[in-house]
Amino acid sequence: MASGLSKSTLGARLAEYAELVKFEHTVFALPFALSAMLLAVPDSQWPSPWTVLWVVLCMVGGRTYAMGLNRLIDAPIDGQNPRTQNRSIPAGRVKAREAWLLVFASALLFIGAAWQLPLICRLLLPVAFAILTLYSYMKLFSPLAHLVLGVALGSSAVGGWLAVTGALAWQPVVFGFAVVFWVAGFDVIYACQDYEFDKEAGLKSIPVALGLTGALRLSRIFHSLTVALLVGFALGYAVGPLFWVAIALTAGMLIYEHRLIRGDAQNPIRLEKVNEAFFTINGRISMAVFALVLLDKWISGLTGP
């Protein structure tokens, strides 16, 4: 009985930590990092299993570090916001010292995994930590926080490429910037939920700076840039035919996302649809791109030399 209770308690704690860092949101960045790894190697070749393992561990460690730190920095603000006051730290379900331990352990995992990758990945560790740390403070002094989050997730795609090739080139930069604007675009939509609170609390965001209508217009521009950069990447690099299908699907789902949340003159955004637009549609985009890149790679292996 005691053993069963112990296992149940452990499971509940792990679930709470996963909720703290929104572990399910790893679906946004990890598929693009894995896609970049597949795109970086010649058609008939595959990344080594060890490289894939270390990249996945880097992603988990880096993202958990960033999200845990963000939750700690935001805890006083989250406690005042009706939408977020039930989060783990302000609600008291996770103590601050537990969250700090998780942040430090995740940082060590990130460093340890990156140390198994090529030299350029180790040299760029300070840059990675600077980006991951900066995001947690940006909303206090600049509406560019959405772009910093985009850079954090876009860097994961660049990192996946570097983990395979060990050398920087223009291709991963273009692919990474496509991710930057994709993330920034959907994060602007997500931030519209807190427009009134952020304005009253003096926090910085693009919705506060531009208003809801202006923010949604900029989000559409960001997502247009995402599609344009993916097309530019495909035109300048030897991609398979299914990558073009991935671009078309991405464009279609982004158009649907913006139509889903579109309101009217009095209410520019349908807030009740934001979570579906933010998580469901964007999760499908990242998974669809990865699945099609993977299928392209598999087909090329069957038809290649």
Buried (B, 14 or more C-beta within 10 A) or exposed (E): EEEEEEEEEEEEEEEEBEBBBBBEBBBBBBBBBBBBBBBBBEBEBBBEEEBBEBBBBBBBBBBBBBBBBBBBBBBEBBBEBEEBEEBBBBEEBBEEEBBEEBBEBBBEBBBEBBEBBBEBBEEBBEEBBEBBBBBBBBBEEBBBBBBBBBBBBBBBBBBBBBBBBEEEEEBBBBBBBBBBBBBBBBBBBBBBBBBEBBBEEEBBBBBBBBBBEBBBBBBBBBBBBBBBBBBBBBEEBEBBEBBBBBBEBBBEBBEEBBEBBEBEEEEBBBEEBBEEBBBBBBBBBBBBBBBBBBBBBEBBEEEEE
